[in-house]
Amino acid sequence: MADPWTIFWVVGTFSVYLIIAIRSRATSTRDFYVAGHDVHPVINGMATAADWMSAASFLSMAGLIAFMGYGGSVYLMGWTGGYVLLALLLAPYLREFGKFTVPDFVGDRYYSKIARVIAVVCALFVSFTYIAGQMKGVGVAFSGFLGVPFNIGILIGMAIVFVYAVWGGMKGITYTQVAQYVVLIFAYTVPAIFISLMITSNPVPQLGFIGNMAGTDMAMLEKLNTVVTDLGFTEYTSTTKAKIDVFCITAALMFGTAGLPHVIIRFFTVKSAQAARVSAGWALVFIALLYTTAPAVAAFARINFVETVNEATYITDGEDYQQRAQQIIDAGGKPVPDWYKTWEKTGLLDYDDKNGDGIMQYRGPNAPDGVANEVTPNRDIFVLANPQIARLPAWVIGLVVAGGLAAALSTAAGLLMVISSAVSHDLLKRTFKPDMTEKQEMLAARLAAAAAVIAAGLLGIFATSLPFVAQVVAFAFGLAAASLFPIIFLGIFWKRMNKEGAISSMLTGLITTFSYIYYFKFINTDPSGWWFGVSPEGIGFVFMWVALIVGIAVALMTKAPPQHIQDLVDDIRVPGQRKLHGPDDLALKPIN
């Protein structure tokens, strides 16, 4: 049975989300796709932060950093650096263009239905890859705290997202995401403050992380380095990752951020290009509150995990836990912590007693005592389990569960909007059925969103066999960097770029990146075969350059775009100066 505080927070926050969605329901396609183009920049910045800080940021990033140490910083640097690119290079100009979606921009900028359809395919590939990680995060949270099976947890999450995504559209999602941001940021920082006080006596996690252990002169990171190296792990403040791979993963995440459809679409909801730039700045501020806390959460989680699990006596499920634990303590031993037994039931923690002594040995590959590792944790659980490991109050534990669900569902809703609008607006209204009425388009959008929810749930169930949430999400960033970023960037800054170049670039980036990821994650998992030593998480950056070169080469070998398209490109780079240049440009008139 779930803890009453967990039920209180989850039910309470879900109720708020549903009330907001119903009160903010979309009544037109403008409301459904872009929230009426009138969202305040600060509100949009907060909604963008929630849309952005997915299950990967909330649940998985700190877990990866906890076990990768310095090597995990690629996620911090890449995901935050991408917002600088987005704010400076893309967001204001895309808003000036005045469209609903990324494929909408591609189709009109490159004056081609084929380019629009390929952009839809790229957006769907990116979105469904990304959403698989979110639904896995929902399943992890529900299975760990509500006592329901992983798949049932995903079904519950699907039902909630269905209501506020299908009913409210972008308008409902925007204001729901504001509430979700408030929930997730409190849920992340409150336990971090508690644990920082316990470990370092400093209430500011960012300072505790670089400070001393409570009551000692030893730096916290020095203590952590000593603990993990004594057990045979790599020093926490170093990494075994090759420099080229660190660089490529960071760059793929940065350029992928600038090409993610569900992030870009958020900047279509504000009134002007200037508002889009301001909104991006606020989003970075709101994101930084969590991202600067994540390294501290990761370090605290690693040190607490080692100290509570290593050399603990295991208690089998057939024994009375409390009675057996007391016997172990009386004998001078350390019982396996109760939080471990709780999470073990989810299948996300594994103990293999290789030497048959009943003592849990947690060791790294270079263990000096030669003892084999017997404990295998799933890294996605550590933000959720951290309050339990530190024995924080039940209300804090419940709040963290609500925060994790808020992070996963807010991003899932944004991705569903990309999928819905790509199908209803770009494939139907703008390509195959241009005579659709607004009422028919709204119905198609809601049906597409409903179908996407079902597909997302199935992906989440399948995702149990995929890598950690943050790594699954990293694949989506690589796909976005290689397929969408080049043609958006060139579409804004190079008026000679034409439809042939755009089509070639998108196909090159999508096919090469997807093939590399699929091959090295599902066929040949040996890292020694990686090209140039670049992992699947970072290969999107390499193929981004290939796609750029292919696109430019093809564009130079084929006919230049019509003059009114070239004039349009000049205009969108000067916010507020957009003009019409001919009868074919009427379809490009911005929605203001």
C-alpha positions as CSV (number, residue, x, y, z in Angstrom):
1,M,0.0,0.0,0.0
2,A,1.4,3.4,-1.0
3,D,2.2,5.9,1.7
4,P,-0.6,8.4,2.5
5,W,1.6,11.4,1.8
6,T,2.5,10.0,-1.6
7,I,-1.1,9.5,-2.5
8,F,-1.9,13.0,-1.2
9,W,0.8,14.7,-3.3
10,V,0.1,12.6,-6.5
11,V,-3.7,12.9,-6.3
12,G,-3.6,16.6,-5.3
13,T,-1.2,17.6,-8.1
14,F,-3.0,15.6,-10.7
15,S,-6.3,17.2,-9.7
16,V,-4.7,20.6,-10.2
17,Y,-3.4,19.7,-13.6
18,L,-6.8,18.5,-14.7
19,I,-8.7,21.5,-13.4
20,I,-6.2,23.9,-15.2
21,A,-6.6,21.9,-18.4
22,I,-10.4,22.0,-18.3
23,R,-10.5,25.7,-17.5
24,S,-7.9,26.5,-20.3
25,R,-9.4,24.3,-22.9
26,A,-8.7,25.1,-26.5
27,T,-11.6,26.5,-28.5
28,S,-9.8,27.1,-31.8
29,T,-6.9,25.8,-33.8
30,R,-4.8,28.9,-32.7
31,D,-5.5,27.9,-29.1
32,F,-4.8,24.2,-29.7
33,Y,-1.5,24.7,-31.6
34,V,0.0,27.9,-30.2
35,A,-2.1,28.9,-27.2
36,G,-3.4,32.0,-29.1
37,H,0.1,33.5,-29.6
38,D,-0.4,35.6,-26.5
39,V,1.4,33.8,-23.6
40,H,3.5,36.2,-21.5
41,P,7.3,35.6,-21.9
42,V,7.8,34.8,-18.2
43,I,4.9,32.3,-18.1
44,N,6.2,30.8,-21.4
45,G,9.7,30.6,-19.9
46,M,8.3,28.6,-16.9
47,A,6.2,26.4,-19.2
48,T,9.2,25.8,-21.5
49,A,11.4,24.8,-18.5
50,A,8.8,22.2,-17.5
51,D,8.5,21.1,-21.1
52,W,12.2,20.8,-21.2
53,M,13.0,19.3,-17.8
54,S,11.7,15.8,-18.5
55,A,12.1,12.5,-16.8
56,A,15.6,12.5,-18.1
57,S,16.4,15.8,-16.2
58,F,14.5,15.0,-13.1
59,L,14.9,11.2,-12.6
60,S,17.8,10.1,-14.7
61,M,20.4,12.9,-15.1
62,A,21.5,12.9,-11.4
63,G,21.6,9.1,-11.4
64,L,23.9,9.1,-14.4
65,I,26.1,11.7,-12.9
66,A,26.1,9.7,-9.6
67,F,27.7,6.7,-11.3
68,M,29.6,8.4,-14.2
69,G,31.0,11.2,-12.0
70,Y,32.7,13.9,-14.1
71,G,31.7,12.1,-17.3
72,G,28.1,12.7,-16.6
73,S,28.7,16.5,-16.9
74,V,28.1,16.2,-20.6
75,Y,24.4,16.1,-20.0
76,L,24.5,19.3,-17.9
77,M,26.7,21.2,-20.4
78,G,24.9,20.0,-23.5
79,W,21.3,20.6,-22.3
80,T,21.9,24.0,-20.9
81,G,24.2,25.2,-23.6
82,G,21.6,24.3,-26.2
83,Y,19.3,27.1,-24.9
84,V,22.0,29.7,-25.7
85,L,22.0,28.5,-29.3
86,L,18.2,28.4,-29.4
87,A,17.8,31.9,-28.0
88,L,20.4,33.4,-30.3
89,L,20.1,31.5,-33.5
90,L,16.6,30.2,-33.9
91,A,13.8,31.2,-31.6
92,P,13.3,34.9,-32.6
93,Y,13.4,34.2,-36.3
94,L,11.1,31.2,-36.2
95,R,8.6,33.3,-34.3
96,E,8.9,36.1,-36.9
97,F,8.1,33.5,-39.5
98,G,4.8,33.1,-37.7
99,K,3.9,29.4,-38.2
100,F,2.4,26.7,-36.1
101,T,5.0,23.9,-36.3
102,V,8.6,23.1,-37.4
103,P,7.3,21.1,-40.4
104,D,5.2,24.2,-41.2
105,F,8.3,26.3,-41.4
106,V,10.1,23.7,-43.5
107,G,7.3,23.3,-45.9
108,D,6.8,27.0,-46.5
109,R,10.5,28.0,-46.4
110,Y,11.4,25.3,-48.8
111,Y,8.2,25.6,-50.9
112,S,7.7,21.9,-51.0
113,K,5.1,19.4,-49.8
114,I,7.8,16.6,-50.0
115,A,10.1,18.6,-47.7
116,R,7.1,19.2,-45.3
117,V,6.3,15.5,-45.2
118,I,10.0,14.5,-44.5
119,A,10.1,17.1,-41.8
120,V,7.0,15.5,-40.3
121,V,8.8,12.1,-40.4
122,C,11.9,13.6,-38.7
123,A,9.7,15.2,-36.0
124,L,7.9,12.0,-35.3
125,F,11.1,10.0,-35.1
126,V,12.5,12.5,-32.6
127,S,9.3,12.8,-30.6
128,F,8.6,9.1,-30.2
129,T,12.2,8.4,-29.3
130,Y,12.0,11.1,-26.7
131,I,8.6,10.1,-25.3
132,A,9.7,6.5,-24.7
133,G,12.0,7.9,-22.0
134,Q,9.2,9.9,-20.4
135,M,6.8,7.0,-20.2
136,K,9.5,4.8,-18.7
137,G,10.0,7.5,-16.1
138,V,6.3,7.4,-15.3
139,G,6.4,3.6,-14.9
140,V,9.5,3.9,-12.6
141,A,7.8,6.4,-10.3
142,F,4.5,4.6,-10.1
143,S,5.9,1.2,-9.6
144,G,8.3,2.4,-6.9
145,F,5.8,4.3,-4.8
146,L,2.2,3.4,-5.6
147,G,2.7,-0.3,-5.4
148,V,1.4,-0.9,-8.9
149,P,3.1,-2.8,-11.7
150,F,5.3,-0.9,-14.1
151,N,2.8,-1.2,-17.0
152,I,-0.2,-0.2,-14.9
153,G,1.7,2.9,-13.9
154,I,2.2,3.8,-17.5
155,L,-1.5,3.3,-18.2
156,I,-2.4,5.7,-15.3
157,G,0.0,8.3,-16.7
158,M,-1.5,7.9,-20.2
159,A,-5.0,8.6,-18.9
160,I,-3.9,11.8,-17.2
161,V,-2.0,13.1,-20.2
162,F,-4.9,12.1,-22.5
163,V,-7.3,14.5,-20.7
164,Y,-5.2,17.7,-20.6
165,A,-3.4,17.2,-24.0
166,V,-6.5,16.2,-26.0
167,W,-8.9,18.5,-24.2
168,G,-6.7,21.6,-23.6
169,G,-4.3,21.5,-26.5
170,M,-1.3,23.9,-26.3
171,K,-3.3,26.4,-24.3
172,G,-4.2,23.9,-21.6
173,I,-0.7,22.3,-21.7
174,T,1.0,25.7,-21.3
175,Y,-0.7,26.6,-18.0
176,T,-0.6,23.0,-16.8
177,Q,3.2,23.1,-17.3
178,V,3.5,26.2,-15.2
179,A,1.9,24.3,-12.3
180,Q,4.1,21.3,-13.1
181,Y,7.3,23.4,-13.0
182,V,6.4,24.7,-9.5
183,V,5.8,21.1,-8.3
184,L,9.0,19.6,-9.9
185,I,11.3,22.4,-8.7
186,F,10.1,22.2,-5.1
187,A,10.2,18.4,-5.3
188,Y,13.9,18.5,-6.5
189,T,15.3,21.2,-4.3
190,V,13.6,20.5,-0.9
191,P,15.1,17.0,-0.4
192,A,18.4,18.3,-1.8
193,I,18.4,21.0,1.0
194,F,17.6,18.3,3.7
195,I,20.4,16.0,2.5
196,S,22.9,18.7,2.1
197,L,22.3,19.7,5.7
198,M,22.7,16.1,6.9
199,I,26.0,15.5,4.9
200,T,27.7,18.9,4.9
201,S,25.8,21.1,7.4
202,N,25.2,23.5,4.5
203,P,21.6,24.3,3.5
204,V,22.6,25.3,0.0
205,P,23.3,22.1,-2.0
206,Q,25.4,23.8,-4.6
207,L,27.8,25.0,-1.8
208,G,27.6,21.8,0.2
209,F,28.6,19.9,-2.9
210,I,32.0,21.7,-2.9
211,G,32.3,22.1,0.9
212,N,33.4,19.8,3.7
213,M,31.7,16.8,5.3
214,A,29.7,17.8,8.4
215,G,32.0,18.1,11.4
216,T,35.2,17.4,9.5
217,D,37.9,19.1,7.5
218,M,37.6,16.7,4.6
219,A,36.0,18.0,1.4
220,M,32.9,16.1,0.4
221,L,34.2,15.3,-3.0
222,E,37.5,14.1,-1.5
223,K,35.5,11.8,0.7
224,L,33.5,10.5,-2.2
225,N,36.6,9.9,-4.3
226,T,38.1,7.9,-1.5
227,V,35.0,5.8,-1.0
228,V,34.5,4.8,-4.6
229,T,38.2,4.2,-5.5
230,D,38.6,2.0,-2.4
231,L,35.8,-0.2,-3.9
232,G,37.4,-0.3,-7.3
233,F,35.5,2.4,-9.2
234,T,37.0,5.2,-11.2
235,E,37.7,8.4,-9.2
236,Y,34.4,10.4,-9.1
237,T,36.0,13.6,-10.3
238,S,37.5,12.0,-13.3
239,T,36.2,10.0,-16.3
240,T,37.1,7.1,-18.5
241,K,35.3,8.6,-21.4
242,A,37.4,9.7,-24.4
243,K,37.7,13.4,-24.9
244,I,36.3,13.1,-28.4
245,D,33.2,11.3,-27.1
246,V,32.7,13.9,-24.3
247,F,32.9,16.7,-26.9
248,C,30.5,15.0,-29.4
249,I,27.9,14.1,-26.8
250,T,27.9,17.6,-25.4
251,A,27.6,19.1,-28.9
252,A,24.9,16.7,-30.0
253,L,22.8,17.6,-26.9
254,M,23.4,21.4,-27.6
255,F,22.5,21.3,-31.3
256,G,19.8,18.8,-30.6
257,T,18.2,21.2,-28.2
258,A,18.1,23.9,-30.8
259,G,16.4,21.4,-33.2
260,L,13.8,19.8,-30.9
261,P,10.3,20.4,-32.3
262,H,8.6,20.3,-28.9
263,V,10.9,23.0,-27.5
264,I,10.8,25.2,-30.7
265,I,7.0,25.1,-30.8
266,R,6.9,26.8,-27.3
267,F,8.3,30.0,-28.8
268,F,5.4,30.1,-31.3
269,T,3.1,30.8,-28.4
270,V,4.4,34.3,-27.6
271,K,3.4,37.6,-29.3
272,S,6.7,38.6,-31.1
273,A,10.3,37.7,-31.9
274,Q,11.5,39.9,-29.0
275,A,9.2,38.1,-26.7
276,A,10.6,34.8,-27.9
277,R,14.1,35.9,-27.1
278,V,13.0,37.1,-23.6
279,S,11.1,33.8,-23.1
280,A,14.2,31.8,-23.9
281,G,16.2,33.8,-21.3
282,W,13.7,33.1,-18.6
283,A,13.5,29.4,-19.5
284,L,17.3,29.2,-19.0
285,V,16.9,30.9,-15.5
286,F,14.2,28.4,-14.5
287,I,16.2,25.4,-15.8
288,A,19.3,26.5,-14.0
289,L,17.6,26.2,-10.6
290,L,17.4,22.4,-11.1
291,Y,20.5,21.9,-13.2
292,T,22.9,23.6,-10.7
293,T,21.4,21.4,-8.0
294,A,21.8,18.1,-9.9
295,P,25.5,17.6,-9.3
296,A,25.0,17.9,-5.6
297,V,22.0,15.5,-5.6
298,A,24.2,13.0,-7.6
299,A,27.1,13.1,-5.3
300,F,24.9,12.8,-2.2
301,A,23.1,9.9,-3.7
302,R,26.3,8.0,-4.5
303,I,27.8,8.4,-1.1
304,N,24.6,7.4,0.7
305,F,24.1,4.4,-1.6
306,V,27.6,3.0,-0.9
307,E,27.4,3.6,2.8
308,T,23.9,1.9,3.3
309,V,24.3,-1.0,0.9
310,N,27.9,-2.1,0.8
311,E,28.7,-4.9,3.3
312,A,25.0,-5.1,4.4
313,T,23.6,-8.5,5.4
314,Y,20.8,-9.5,3.0
315,I,17.4,-10.4,4.3
316,T,15.3,-12.7,2.2
317,D,11.7,-12.1,1.4
318,G,10.5,-15.0,3.5
319,E,11.9,-13.5,6.7
320,D,10.3,-11.0,9.0
321,Y,12.3,-7.9,8.1
322,Q,12.1,-6.0,11.4
323,Q,12.9,-9.0,13.5
324,R,15.8,-10.2,11.3
325,A,17.2,-6.6,11.0
326,Q,17.3,-6.3,14.8
327,Q,19.1,-9.6,15.1
328,I,21.8,-8.4,12.6
329,I,22.3,-5.1,14.5
330,D,22.5,-6.9,17.8
331,A,25.3,-9.1,16.3
332,G,27.2,-6.0,15.3
333,G,26.3,-6.2,11.6
334,K,24.5,-4.0,9.1
335,P,21.1,-5.1,7.7
336,V,20.1,-4.4,4.1
337,P,18.2,-1.1,4.3
338,D,14.4,-1.3,4.1
339,W,14.4,1.2,1.1
340,Y,16.4,-1.4,-0.8
341,K,13.9,-4.1,-0.2
342,T,11.1,-1.8,-1.4
343,W,12.8,-0.9,-4.6
344,E,14.0,-4.5,-5.2
345,K,10.4,-5.5,-5.7
346,T,10.2,-3.3,-8.8
347,G,13.0,-5.2,-10.5
348,L,15.2,-2.1,-10.7
349,L,17.7,-3.3,-8.1
350,D,19.4,-6.7,-8.3
351,Y,21.5,-8.7,-5.8
352,D,23.4,-11.8,-6.9
353,D,25.0,-13.5,-3.9
354,K,28.0,-14.9,-5.9
355,N,30.0,-16.2,-3.0
356,G,27.0,-17.4,-0.9
357,D,27.9,-15.5,2.2
358,G,24.7,-13.4,2.4
359,I,26.7,-10.2,2.6
360,M,26.1,-7.6,-0.2
361,Q,29.4,-6.7,-1.9
362,Y,29.2,-3.6,-4.0
363,R,32.4,-3.4,-6.1
364,G,33.9,-1.7,-9.2
365,P,35.9,-3.3,-12.0
366,N,39.2,-2.6,-10.2
367,A,38.3,-3.8,-6.8
368,P,41.6,-4.2,-4.8
369,D,40.2,-7.1,-2.8
370,G,39.3,-9.1,-5.9
371,V,35.7,-9.5,-4.7
372,A,33.1,-9.6,-7.6
373,N,30.3,-7.1,-7.6
374,E,27.0,-8.5,-6.4
375,V,24.8,-5.4,-6.5
376,T,23.4,-3.9,-9.8
377,P,21.3,-0.7,-9.4
378,N,19.2,0.9,-12.1
379,R,20.4,4.5,-12.1
380,D,17.0,5.9,-12.9
381,I,15.8,5.3,-9.4
382,F,18.2,7.4,-7.4
383,V,16.5,10.8,-7.3
384,L,13.3,9.0,-6.2
385,A,15.1,6.8,-3.8
386,N,17.5,9.4,-2.4
387,P,15.0,10.8,0.2
388,Q,14.3,7.2,1.4
389,I,18.0,6.4,1.6
390,A,18.5,9.5,3.7
391,R,15.4,8.7,5.8
392,L,13.7,12.0,5.2
393,P,10.1,12.6,6.3
394,A,7.3,10.8,4.4
395,W,5.9,14.1,3.1
396,V,9.2,14.8,1.4
397,I,9.3,11.4,-0.2
398,G,5.8,11.9,-1.5
399,L,6.6,15.3,-2.9
400,V,9.5,13.8,-4.9
401,V,7.2,11.3,-6.5
402,A,4.8,14.0,-7.5
403,G,7.8,16.0,-8.9
404,G,9.1,13.1,-11.0
405,L,5.6,12.5,-12.5
406,A,5.2,16.2,-13.2
407,A,8.6,16.2,-15.1
408,A,7.7,13.2,-17.2
409,L,4.1,14.2,-17.9
410,S,4.9,17.8,-18.8
411,T,7.4,16.8,-21.5
412,A,5.1,14.0,-22.7
413,A,2.3,16.5,-23.2
414,G,4.6,18.8,-25.2
415,L,5.8,15.9,-27.4
416,L,2.2,14.8,-27.9
417,M,1.4,18.3,-29.2
418,V,4.2,18.0,-31.8
419,I,2.9,14.6,-32.9
420,S,-0.7,15.8,-33.0
421,S,0.0,19.0,-34.9
422,A,2.4,17.2,-37.4
423,V,-0.4,14.8,-38.3
424,S,-3.5,17.1,-38.3
425,H,-1.9,20.4,-39.5
426,D,1.1,19.5,-41.6
427,L,0.0,16.2,-43.1
428,L,-3.8,16.7,-43.4
429,K,-4.5,20.5,-43.6
430,R,-1.3,21.6,-45.4
431,T,-0.7,18.6,-47.6
432,F,-3.4,16.0,-48.3
433,K,-6.6,17.7,-47.4
434,P,-6.3,21.5,-47.7
435,D,-10.1,22.0,-47.8
436,M,-10.6,20.9,-44.2
437,T,-12.6,23.2,-42.0
438,E,-11.3,24.5,-38.7
439,K,-13.7,22.2,-36.9
440,Q,-12.5,19.2,-38.9
441,E,-8.9,20.1,-38.2
442,M,-9.6,20.4,-34.5
443,L,-11.2,16.9,-34.5
444,A,-8.2,15.5,-36.4
445,A,-5.8,17.1,-34.0
446,R,-7.6,15.6,-31.0
447,L,-7.8,12.2,-32.6
448,A,-4.1,12.3,-33.5
449,A,-3.3,13.3,-29.9
450,A,-5.3,10.4,-28.6
451,A,-3.6,7.9,-30.9
452,A,-0.2,9.4,-29.9
453,V,-1.0,8.8,-26.2
454,I,-1.7,5.1,-26.9
455,A,1.4,4.8,-29.0
456,A,3.5,6.5,-26.3
457,G,2.2,4.2,-23.7
458,L,3.2,1.1,-25.7
459,L,6.6,2.7,-26.3
460,G,6.9,3.2,-22.5
461,I,6.2,-0.5,-21.9
462,F,8.7,-1.5,-24.5
463,A,11.2,0.9,-22.9
464,T,11.8,-1.4,-20.0
465,S,14.4,-3.1,-22.2
466,L,16.0,0.2,-23.3
467,P,19.0,2.0,-21.6
468,F,18.6,4.5,-18.9
469,V,16.0,7.3,-19.5
470,A,18.6,10.0,-20.1
471,Q,20.4,7.9,-22.6
472,V,17.2,7.1,-24.5
473,V,16.5,10.9,-24.6
474,A,20.0,11.6,-25.8
475,F,19.3,9.5,-28.9
476,A,16.4,11.9,-29.6
477,F,18.7,14.9,-29.4
478,G,21.1,13.2,-31.8
479,L,18.3,12.7,-34.3
480,A,17.2,16.3,-33.9
481,A,20.7,17.7,-34.3
482,A,21.4,15.7,-37.5
483,S,18.0,15.9,-39.2
484,L,16.3,19.2,-38.2
485,F,18.9,21.6,-37.0
486,P,20.8,21.9,-40.3
487,I,17.8,22.8,-42.4
488,I,16.3,25.2,-39.8
489,F,19.7,27.0,-39.5
490,L,20.3,27.2,-43.2
491,G,16.7,28.1,-43.8
492,I,17.1,31.2,-41.7
493,F,20.7,32.3,-42.5
494,W,21.3,31.2,-46.1
495,K,18.8,32.3,-48.7
496,R,20.4,30.1,-51.4
497,M,19.3,27.0,-49.6
498,N,16.6,25.3,-51.7
499,K,14.1,22.4,-51.4
500,E,16.5,19.8,-53.0
501,G,19.2,20.7,-50.5
502,A,16.7,20.5,-47.6
503,I,15.3,17.2,-48.6
504,S,18.8,15.7,-49.1
505,S,20.0,17.1,-45.7
506,M,17.1,15.8,-43.7
507,L,17.2,12.3,-45.2
508,T,21.0,12.1,-44.8
509,G,20.9,13.2,-41.1
510,L,18.0,11.0,-40.1
511,I,19.0,7.8,-41.9
512,T,22.7,7.8,-40.9
513,T,22.1,8.8,-37.2
514,F,19.2,6.3,-36.7
515,S,21.1,3.5,-38.4
516,Y,24.2,4.1,-36.2
517,I,22.2,4.3,-33.0
518,Y,20.2,1.1,-33.8
519,Y,23.3,-0.9,-34.9
520,F,25.4,-0.1,-31.9
521,K,22.6,-0.3,-29.3
522,F,20.8,-3.4,-30.5
523,I,23.0,-5.4,-32.9
524,N,26.7,-4.8,-32.0
525,T,27.0,-3.4,-28.5
526,D,30.8,-3.5,-28.4
527,P,32.2,0.0,-27.9
528,S,35.4,-0.9,-29.7
529,G,33.5,-0.7,-33.0
530,W,32.4,3.0,-32.5
531,W,33.4,5.2,-35.4
532,F,36.2,7.6,-34.3
533,G,35.5,6.5,-30.7
534,V,32.1,8.4,-30.7
535,S,29.2,6.7,-28.9
536,P,25.6,6.5,-30.2
537,E,24.7,9.4,-27.8
538,G,27.2,11.7,-29.6
539,I,27.1,10.5,-33.2
540,G,24.3,13.0,-34.1
541,F,26.9,15.8,-33.9
542,V,29.1,14.0,-36.5
543,F,26.3,13.3,-38.9
544,M,24.9,16.9,-38.4
545,W,28.0,18.1,-40.3
546,V,27.6,15.4,-42.9
547,A,23.9,16.5,-43.4
548,L,25.0,20.2,-43.6
549,I,27.6,19.5,-46.2
550,V,25.3,17.3,-48.3
551,G,22.5,19.9,-48.1
552,I,24.8,22.8,-49.2
553,A,26.4,20.7,-52.0
554,V,23.0,19.7,-53.4
555,A,21.6,23.2,-53.1
556,L,24.6,24.6,-55.1
557,M,24.1,22.0,-57.8
558,T,20.4,22.7,-58.2
559,K,18.2,25.7,-59.0
560,A,18.1,28.6,-56.5
561,P,14.9,29.2,-54.6
562,P,12.3,31.6,-56.0
563,Q,13.1,35.3,-55.5
564,H,10.2,35.9,-53.1
565,I,11.5,33.1,-50.9
566,Q,15.0,34.6,-50.8
567,D,13.4,38.0,-50.0
568,L,11.4,36.4,-47.2
569,V,14.6,35.0,-45.6
570,D,16.1,38.5,-45.6
571,D,13.0,39.8,-43.9
572,I,12.6,37.3,-41.1
573,R,16.1,38.1,-39.9
574,V,14.9,41.7,-39.2
575,P,12.1,41.3,-36.6
576,G,9.1,43.5,-37.3
577,Q,10.1,44.1,-40.9
578,R,8.4,41.1,-42.5
579,K,6.8,42.0,-45.9
580,L,5.0,40.1,-48.6
581,H,6.8,39.7,-52.0
582,G,4.4,38.0,-54.3
583,P,1.2,36.0,-54.7
584,D,2.9,32.8,-53.7
585,D,4.0,34.4,-50.4
586,L,0.4,35.0,-49.3
587,A,0.4,31.5,-47.7
588,L,3.4,32.6,-45.7
589,K,1.6,35.6,-44.0
590,P,2.3,35.3,-40.3
591,I,-0.5,34.7,-37.9
592,N,-0.5,37.7,-35.6
